[in-house]
Amino acid sequence: MSRSGYYKWRERTASATAQRRALLTQLVTEVFADSHETYGHRRAHAALRSSAEPWPTTTAPS
């Protein structure tokens, strides 16, 4: 890999998928913290679905 290619890669913006995953991570973290860290994945999912804020639903596992 050339130096210029590396620096160009390093400075580029995050992809749409990376942005969606970052948003989803933030939302899940907030729901978990608001529940005093007691919600499991089913209750966290239900809380996210019932919230007014839109969230990405088509994120395949990596």
PDB file of N, CA, C and O in Angstrom, chain B, residues numbered from 101:
ATOM      1  N   MET B 101       0.849  -1.174   0.000  1.00  0.00           N
ATOM      2  CA  MET B 101       0.000   0.000   0.000  1.00  0.00           C
ATOM      3  C   MET B 101       0.896   1.239   0.000  1.00  0.00           C
ATOM      4  O   MET B 101       1.891   1.305   0.721  1.00  0.00           O
ATOM      5  N   SER B 102       0.527   2.192  -0.804  1.00  0.00           N
ATOM      6  CA  SER B 102       1.307   3.426  -0.867  1.00  0.00           C
ATOM      7  C   SER B 102       0.980   4.328   0.319  1.00  0.00           C
ATOM      8  O   SER B 102      -0.085   4.206   0.924  1.00  0.00           O
ATOM      9  N   ARG B 103       1.889   5.222   0.644  1.00  0.00           N
ATOM     10  CA  ARG B 103       1.645   6.164   1.738  1.00  0.00           C
ATOM     11  C   ARG B 103       0.445   7.047   1.442  1.00  0.00           C
ATOM     12  O   ARG B 103      -0.404   7.270   2.305  1.00  0.00           O
ATOM     13  N   SER B 104       0.383   7.538   0.234  1.00  0.00           N
ATOM     14  CA  SER B 104      -0.725   8.424  -0.111  1.00  0.00           C
ATOM     15  C   SER B 104      -2.067   7.696  -0.008  1.00  0.00           C
ATOM     16  O   SER B 104      -3.059   8.278   0.431  1.00  0.00           O
ATOM     17  N   GLY B 105      -2.097   6.433  -0.409  1.00  0.00           N
ATOM     18  CA  GLY B 105      -3.313   5.636  -0.293  1.00  0.00           C
ATOM     19  C   GLY B 105      -3.707   5.422   1.155  1.00  0.00           C
ATOM     20  O   GLY B 105      -4.888   5.483   1.496  1.00  0.00           O
ATOM     21  N   TYR B 106      -2.724   5.171   2.010  1.00  0.00           N
ATOM     22  CA  TYR B 106      -2.986   4.977   3.428  1.00  0.00           C
ATOM     23  C   TYR B 106      -3.573   6.237   4.047  1.00  0.00           C
ATOM     24  O   TYR B 106      -4.577   6.169   4.755  1.00  0.00           O
ATOM     25  N   TYR B 107      -2.965   7.373   3.790  1.00  0.00           N
ATOM     26  CA  TYR B 107      -3.439   8.617   4.382  1.00  0.00           C
ATOM     27  C   TYR B 107      -4.806   9.018   3.827  1.00  0.00           C
ATOM     28  O   TYR B 107      -5.619   9.599   4.545  1.00  0.00           O
ATOM     29  N   LYS B 108      -5.060   8.718   2.574  1.00  0.00           N
ATOM     30  CA  LYS B 108      -6.369   8.985   1.998  1.00  0.00           C
ATOM     31  C   LYS B 108      -7.420   8.100   2.679  1.00  0.00           C
ATOM     32  O   LYS B 108      -8.510   8.575   2.996  1.00  0.00           O
ATOM     33  N   TRP B 109      -7.107   6.836   2.904  1.00  0.00           N
ATOM     34  CA  TRP B 109      -8.012   5.919   3.586  1.00  0.00           C
ATOM     35  C   TRP B 109      -8.268   6.368   5.015  1.00  0.00           C
ATOM     36  O   TRP B 109      -9.400   6.311   5.494  1.00  0.00           O
ATOM     37  N   ARG B 110      -7.225   6.813   5.694  1.00  0.00           N
ATOM     38  CA  ARG B 110      -7.330   7.209   7.092  1.00  0.00           C
ATOM     39  C   ARG B 110      -8.204   8.451   7.272  1.00  0.00           C
ATOM     40  O   ARG B 110      -8.876   8.597   8.293  1.00  0.00           O
ATOM     41  N   GLU B 111      -8.195   9.333   6.293  1.00  0.00           N
ATOM     42  CA  GLU B 111      -8.915  10.593   6.408  1.00  0.00           C
ATOM     43  C   GLU B 111     -10.351  10.548   5.856  1.00  0.00           C
ATOM     44  O   GLU B 111     -11.091  11.523   5.991  1.00  0.00           O
ATOM     45  N   ARG B 112     -10.738   9.455   5.251  1.00  0.00           N
ATOM     46  CA  ARG B 112     -12.076   9.426   4.666  1.00  0.00           C
ATOM     47  C   ARG B 112     -13.141   9.308   5.758  1.00  0.00           C
ATOM     48  O   ARG B 112     -12.862   8.875   6.876  1.00  0.00           O
ATOM     49  N   THR B 113     -14.356   9.701   5.408  1.00  0.00           N
ATOM     50  CA  THR B 113     -15.453   9.669   6.364  1.00  0.00           C
ATOM     51  C   THR B 113     -15.954   8.242   6.540  1.00  0.00           C
ATOM     52  O   THR B 113     -15.688   7.365   5.718  1.00  0.00           O
ATOM     53  N   ALA B 114     -16.671   8.035   7.613  1.00  0.00           N
ATOM     54  CA  ALA B 114     -17.207   6.709   7.902  1.00  0.00           C
ATOM     55  C   ALA B 114     -18.295   6.361   6.889  1.00  0.00           C
ATOM     56  O   ALA B 114     -19.011   7.236   6.402  1.00  0.00           O
ATOM     57  N   SER B 115     -18.406   5.083   6.582  1.00  0.00           N
ATOM     58  CA  SER B 115     -19.424   4.625   5.640  1.00  0.00           C
ATOM     59  C   SER B 115     -20.810   4.728   6.275  1.00  0.00           C
ATOM     60  O   SER B 115     -20.934   4.918   7.485  1.00  0.00           O
ATOM     61  N   ALA B 116     -21.829   4.605   5.468  1.00  0.00           N
ATOM     62  CA  ALA B 116     -23.201   4.666   5.973  1.00  0.00           C
ATOM     63  C   ALA B 116     -23.465   3.533   6.957  1.00  0.00           C
ATOM     64  O   ALA B 116     -24.150   3.727   7.962  1.00  0.00           O
ATOM     65  N   THR B 117     -22.928   2.363   6.674  1.00  0.00           N
ATOM     66  CA  THR B 117     -23.101   1.228   7.585  1.00  0.00           C
ATOM     67  C   THR B 117     -22.426   1.496   8.921  1.00  0.00           C
ATOM     68  O   THR B 117     -23.002   1.211   9.971  1.00  0.00           O
ATOM     69  N   ALA B 118     -21.233   2.032   8.896  1.00  0.00           N
ATOM     70  CA  ALA B 118     -20.527   2.346  10.140  1.00  0.00           C
ATOM     71  C   ALA B 118     -21.272   3.410  10.934  1.00  0.00           C
ATOM     72  O   ALA B 118     -21.312   3.350  12.163  1.00  0.00           O
ATOM     73  N   GLN B 119     -21.855   4.369  10.255  1.00  0.00           N
ATOM     74  CA  GLN B 119     -22.631   5.406  10.941  1.00  0.00           C
ATOM     75  C   GLN B 119     -23.886   4.819  11.573  1.00  0.00           C
ATOM     76  O   GLN B 119     -24.233   5.175  12.699  1.00  0.00           O
ATOM     77  N   ARG B 120     -24.578   3.915  10.856  1.00  0.00           N
ATOM     78  CA  ARG B 120     -25.773   3.261  11.424  1.00  0.00           C
ATOM     79  C   ARG B 120     -25.413   2.423  12.632  1.00  0.00           C
ATOM     80  O   ARG B 120     -26.125   2.437  13.636  1.00  0.00           O
ATOM     81  N   ARG B 121     -24.310   1.691  12.543  1.00  0.00           N
ATOM     82  CA  ARG B 121     -23.901   0.856  13.680  1.00  0.00           C
ATOM     83  C   ARG B 121     -23.512   1.698  14.881  1.00  0.00           C
ATOM     84  O   ARG B 121     -23.798   1.321  16.017  1.00  0.00           O
ATOM     85  N   ALA B 122     -22.866   2.832  14.649  1.00  0.00           N
ATOM     86  CA  ALA B 122     -22.504   3.728  15.760  1.00  0.00           C
ATOM     87  C   ALA B 122     -23.760   4.285  16.424  1.00  0.00           C
ATOM     88  O   ALA B 122     -23.823   4.378  17.650  1.00  0.00           O
ATOM     89  N   LEU B 123     -24.759   4.657  15.624  1.00  0.00           N
ATOM     90  CA  LEU B 123     -26.014   5.159  16.163  1.00  0.00           C
ATOM     91  C   LEU B 123     -26.718   4.082  16.974  1.00  0.00           C
ATOM     92  O   LEU B 123     -27.194   4.347  18.078  1.00  0.00           O
ATOM     93  N   LEU B 124     -26.787   2.880  16.440  1.00  0.00           N
ATOM     94  CA  LEU B 124     -27.439   1.777  17.131  1.00  0.00           C
ATOM     95  C   LEU B 124     -26.716   1.463  18.439  1.00  0.00           C
ATOM     96  O   LEU B 124     -27.364   1.210  19.455  1.00  0.00           O
ATOM     97  N   THR B 125     -25.402   1.476  18.428  1.00  0.00           N
ATOM     98  CA  THR B 125     -24.627   1.230  19.647  1.00  0.00           C
ATOM     99  C   THR B 125     -24.945   2.281  20.701  1.00  0.00           C
ATOM    100  O   THR B 125     -25.108   1.957  21.878  1.00  0.00           O
ATOM    101  N   GLN B 126     -25.034   3.531  20.282  1.00  0.00           N
ATOM    102  CA  GLN B 126     -25.348   4.611  21.212  1.00  0.00           C
ATOM    103  C   GLN B 126     -26.750   4.435  21.793  1.00  0.00           C
ATOM    104  O   GLN B 126     -26.944   4.604  22.997  1.00  0.00           O
ATOM    105  N   LEU B 127     -27.729   4.098  20.950  1.00  0.00           N
ATOM    106  CA  LEU B 127     -29.099   3.920  21.430  1.00  0.00           C
ATOM    107  C   LEU B 127     -29.214   2.750  22.403  1.00  0.00           C
ATOM    108  O   LEU B 127     -29.875   2.862  23.435  1.00  0.00           O
ATOM    109  N   VAL B 128     -28.582   1.647  22.084  1.00  0.00           N
ATOM    110  CA  VAL B 128     -28.628   0.474  22.966  1.00  0.00           C
ATOM    111  C   VAL B 128     -27.955   0.787  24.296  1.00  0.00           C
ATOM    112  O   VAL B 128     -28.446   0.384  25.350  1.00  0.00           O
ATOM    113  N   THR B 129     -26.841   1.498  24.254  1.00  0.00           N
ATOM    114  CA  THR B 129     -26.142   1.875  25.483  1.00  0.00           C
ATOM    115  C   THR B 129     -27.013   2.762  26.353  1.00  0.00           C
ATOM    116  O   THR B 129     -27.040   2.596  27.573  1.00  0.00           O
ATOM    117  N   GLU B 130     -27.732   3.709  25.741  1.00  0.00           N
ATOM    118  CA  GLU B 130     -28.620   4.584  26.503  1.00  0.00           C
ATOM    119  C   GLU B 130     -29.769   3.806  27.142  1.00  0.00           C
ATOM    120  O   GLU B 130     -30.095   4.025  28.309  1.00  0.00           O
ATOM    121  N   VAL B 131     -30.387   2.895  26.377  1.00  0.00           N
ATOM    122  CA  VAL B 131     -31.482   2.086  26.916  1.00  0.00           C
ATOM    123  C   VAL B 131     -30.980   1.235  28.070  1.00  0.00           C
ATOM    124  O   VAL B 131     -31.650   1.126  29.097  1.00  0.00           O
ATOM    125  N   PHE B 132     -29.824   0.639  27.914  1.00  0.00           N
ATOM    126  CA  PHE B 132     -29.257  -0.212  28.962  1.00  0.00           C
ATOM    127  C   PHE B 132     -28.945   0.602  30.216  1.00  0.00           C
ATOM    128  O   PHE B 132     -29.213   0.148  31.328  1.00  0.00           O
ATOM    129  N   ALA B 133     -28.389   1.786  30.049  1.00  0.00           N
ATOM    130  CA  ALA B 133     -28.068   2.634  31.199  1.00  0.00           C
ATOM    131  C   ALA B 133     -29.343   3.132  31.883  1.00  0.00           C
ATOM    132  O   ALA B 133     -29.409   3.185  33.111  1.00  0.00           O
ATOM    133  N   ASP B 134     -30.353   3.498  31.089  1.00  0.00           N
ATOM    134  CA  ASP B 134     -31.616   3.978  31.661  1.00  0.00           C
ATOM    135  C   ASP B 134     -32.343   2.898  32.441  1.00  0.00           C
ATOM    136  O   ASP B 134     -33.128   3.208  33.337  1.00  0.00           O
ATOM    137  N   SER B 135     -32.096   1.642  32.119  1.00  0.00           N
ATOM    138  CA  SER B 135     -32.743   0.527  32.829  1.00  0.00           C
ATOM    139  C   SER B 135     -31.931   0.070  34.032  1.00  0.00           C
ATOM    140  O   SER B 135     -32.200  -0.983  34.608  1.00  0.00           O
ATOM    141  N   HIS B 136     -30.936   0.867  34.407  1.00  0.00           N
ATOM    142  CA  HIS B 136     -30.024   0.512  35.508  1.00  0.00           C
ATOM    143  C   HIS B 136     -29.312  -0.808  35.233  1.00  0.00           C
ATOM    144  O   HIS B 136     -29.037  -1.599  36.135  1.00  0.00           O
ATOM    145  N   GLU B 137     -29.026  -1.011  33.949  1.00  0.00           N
ATOM    146  CA  GLU B 137     -28.280  -2.177  33.466  1.00  0.00           C
ATOM    147  C   GLU B 137     -28.962  -3.503  33.790  1.00  0.00           C
ATOM    148  O   GLU B 137     -28.305  -4.490  34.122  1.00  0.00           O
ATOM    149  N   THR B 138     -30.300  -3.507  33.686  1.00  0.00           N
ATOM    150  CA  THR B 138     -31.036  -4.734  33.976  1.00  0.00           C
ATOM    151  C   THR B 138     -31.712  -5.334  32.753  1.00  0.00           C
ATOM    152  O   THR B 138     -32.106  -6.500  32.783  1.00  0.00           O
ATOM    153  N   TYR B 139     -31.857  -4.561  31.671  1.00  0.00           N
ATOM    154  CA  TYR B 139     -32.547  -5.073  30.483  1.00  0.00           C
ATOM    155  C   TYR B 139     -31.665  -6.042  29.716  1.00  0.00           C
ATOM    156  O   TYR B 139     -30.471  -5.814  29.522  1.00  0.00           O
ATOM    157  N   GLY B 140     -32.288  -7.127  29.289  1.00  0.00           N
ATOM    158  CA  GLY B 140     -31.637  -8.046  28.374  1.00  0.00           C
ATOM    159  C   GLY B 140     -31.943  -7.628  26.946  1.00  0.00           C
ATOM    160  O   GLY B 140     -32.501  -6.555  26.714  1.00  0.00           O
ATOM    161  N   HIS B 141     -31.583  -8.466  25.995  1.00  0.00           N
ATOM    162  CA  HIS B 141     -31.756  -8.067  24.597  1.00  0.00           C
ATOM    163  C   HIS B 141     -33.218  -7.943  24.189  1.00  0.00           C
ATOM    164  O   HIS B 141     -33.545  -7.109  23.344  1.00  0.00           O
ATOM    165  N   ARG B 142     -34.101  -8.745  24.761  1.00  0.00           N
ATOM    166  CA  ARG B 142     -35.512  -8.667  24.379  1.00  0.00           C
ATOM    167  C   ARG B 142     -36.155  -7.375  24.869  1.00  0.00           C
ATOM    168  O   ARG B 142     -36.869  -6.714  24.115  1.00  0.00           O
ATOM    169  N   ARG B 143     -35.909  -7.011  26.121  1.00  0.00           N
ATOM    170  CA  ARG B 143     -36.500  -5.786  26.661  1.00  0.00           C
ATOM    171  C   ARG B 143     -35.848  -4.551  26.052  1.00  0.00           C
ATOM    172  O   ARG B 143     -36.525  -3.546  25.835  1.00  0.00           O
ATOM    173  N   ALA B 144     -34.559  -4.603  25.775  1.00  0.00           N
ATOM    174  CA  ALA B 144     -33.891  -3.473  25.126  1.00  0.00           C
ATOM    175  C   ALA B 144     -34.445  -3.290  23.714  1.00  0.00           C
ATOM    176  O   ALA B 144     -34.676  -2.161  23.282  1.00  0.00           O
ATOM    177  N   HIS B 145     -34.659  -4.388  22.997  1.00  0.00           N
ATOM    178  CA  HIS B 145     -35.229  -4.321  21.663  1.00  0.00           C
ATOM    179  C   HIS B 145     -36.636  -3.731  21.707  1.00  0.00           C
ATOM    180  O   HIS B 145     -36.984  -2.886  20.883  1.00  0.00           O
ATOM    181  N   ALA B 146     -37.439  -4.174  22.666  1.00  0.00           N
ATOM    182  CA  ALA B 146     -38.798  -3.647  22.794  1.00  0.00           C
ATOM    183  C   ALA B 146     -38.772  -2.160  23.131  1.00  0.00           C
ATOM    184  O   ALA B 146     -39.584  -1.396  22.609  1.00  0.00           O
ATOM    185  N   ALA B 147     -37.862  -1.746  23.986  1.00  0.00           N
ATOM    186  CA  ALA B 147     -37.753  -0.334  24.341  1.00  0.00           C
ATOM    187  C   ALA B 147     -37.344   0.495  23.138  1.00  0.00           C
ATOM    188  O   ALA B 147     -37.854   1.599  22.946  1.00  0.00           O
ATOM    189  N   LEU B 148     -36.438  -0.015  22.333  1.00  0.00           N
ATOM    190  CA  LEU B 148     -36.021   0.702  21.132  1.00  0.00           C
ATOM    191  C   LEU B 148     -37.167   0.786  20.122  1.00  0.00           C
ATOM    192  O   LEU B 148     -37.358   1.822  19.486  1.00  0.00           O
ATOM    193  N   ARG B 149     -37.917  -0.289  19.975  1.00  0.00           N
ATOM    194  CA  ARG B 149     -39.029  -0.294  19.021  1.00  0.00           C
ATOM    195  C   ARG B 149     -40.128   0.680  19.446  1.00  0.00           C
ATOM    196  O   ARG B 149     -40.777   1.291  18.596  1.00  0.00           O
ATOM    197  N   SER B 150     -40.338   0.826  20.740  1.00  0.00           N
ATOM    198  CA  SER B 150     -41.412   1.700  21.217  1.00  0.00           C
ATOM    199  C   SER B 150     -40.971   3.158  21.343  1.00  0.00           C
ATOM    200  O   SER B 150     -41.813   4.029  21.562  1.00  0.00           O
ATOM    201  N   SER B 151     -39.701   3.441  21.212  1.00  0.00           N
ATOM    202  CA  SER B 151     -39.234   4.816  21.327  1.00  0.00           C
ATOM    203  C   SER B 151     -39.638   5.621  20.095  1.00  0.00           C
ATOM    204  O   SER B 151     -39.880   5.069  19.021  1.00  0.00           O
ATOM    205  N   ALA B 152     -39.703   6.923  20.276  1.00  0.00           N
ATOM    206  CA  ALA B 152     -40.095   7.808  19.176  1.00  0.00           C
ATOM    207  C   ALA B 152     -38.955   8.009  18.178  1.00  0.00           C
ATOM    208  O   ALA B 152     -39.194   8.370  17.025  1.00  0.00           O
ATOM    209  N   GLU B 153     -37.726   7.776  18.615  1.00  0.00           N
ATOM    210  CA  GLU B 153     -36.567   8.010  17.741  1.00  0.00           C
ATOM    211  C   GLU B 153     -36.397   6.860  16.760  1.00  0.00           C
ATOM    212  O   GLU B 153     -36.407   5.694  17.154  1.00  0.00           O
ATOM    213  N   PRO B 154     -36.242   7.188  15.485  1.00  0.00           N
ATOM    214  CA  PRO B 154     -36.036   6.110  14.497  1.00  0.00           C
ATOM    215  C   PRO B 154     -34.673   5.458  14.692  1.00  0.00           C
ATOM    216  O   PRO B 154     -33.708   6.126  15.064  1.00  0.00           O
ATOM    217  N   TRP B 155     -34.597   4.178  14.446  1.00  0.00           N
ATOM    218  CA  TRP B 155     -33.331   3.469  14.599  1.00  0.00           C
ATOM    219  C   TRP B 155     -33.199   2.452  13.490  1.00  0.00           C
ATOM    220  O   TRP B 155     -34.201   1.943  12.988  1.00  0.00           O
ATOM    221  N   PRO B 156     -31.981   2.154  13.105  1.00  0.00           N
ATOM    222  CA  PRO B 156     -31.765   1.230  11.981  1.00  0.00           C
ATOM    223  C   PRO B 156     -32.172  -0.192  12.343  1.00  0.00           C
ATOM    224  O   PRO B 156     -31.779  -0.713  13.386  1.00  0.00           O
ATOM    225  N   THR B 157     -32.951  -0.805  11.485  1.00  0.00           N
ATOM    226  CA  THR B 157     -33.440  -2.164  11.757  1.00  0.00           C
ATOM    227  C   THR B 157     -32.779  -3.214  10.875  1.00  0.00           C
ATOM    228  O   THR B 157     -32.931  -4.411  11.121  1.00  0.00           O
ATOM    229  N   THR B 158     -32.054  -2.787   9.861  1.00  0.00           N
ATOM    230  CA  THR B 158     -31.485  -3.749   8.919  1.00  0.00           C
ATOM    231  C   THR B 158     -29.977  -3.806   9.052  1.00  0.00           C
ATOM    232  O   THR B 158     -29.253  -3.534   8.095  1.00  0.00           O
ATOM    233  N   THR B 159     -29.508  -4.152  10.220  1.00  0.00           N
ATOM    234  CA  THR B 159     -28.078  -4.286  10.444  1.00  0.00           C
ATOM    235  C   THR B 159     -27.763  -5.766  10.600  1.00  0.00           C
ATOM    236  O   THR B 159     -28.153  -6.387  11.589  1.00  0.00           O
ATOM    237  N   ALA B 160     -27.078  -6.315   9.654  1.00  0.00           N
ATOM    238  CA  ALA B 160     -26.704  -7.725   9.713  1.00  0.00           C
ATOM    239  C   ALA B 160     -25.544  -7.898  10.687  1.00  0.00           C
ATOM    240  O   ALA B 160     -24.704  -7.005  10.796  1.00  0.00           O
ATOM    241  N   PRO B 161     -25.474  -9.020  11.396  1.00  0.00           N
ATOM    242  CA  PRO B 161     -24.363  -9.244  12.300  1.00  0.00           C
ATOM    243  C   PRO B 161     -23.039  -9.323  11.546  1.00  0.00           C
ATOM    244  O   PRO B 161     -22.965  -9.834  10.429  1.00  0.00           O
ATOM    245  N   SER B 162     -22.008  -8.807  12.183  1.00  0.00           N
ATOM    246  CA  SER B 162     -20.696  -8.826  11.526  1.00  0.00           C
ATOM    247  C   SER B 162     -19.846  -9.975  12.028  1.00  0.00           C
ATOM    248  O   SER B 162     -18.711 -10.143  11.584  1.00  0.00           O
TER     249      SER B 162
END
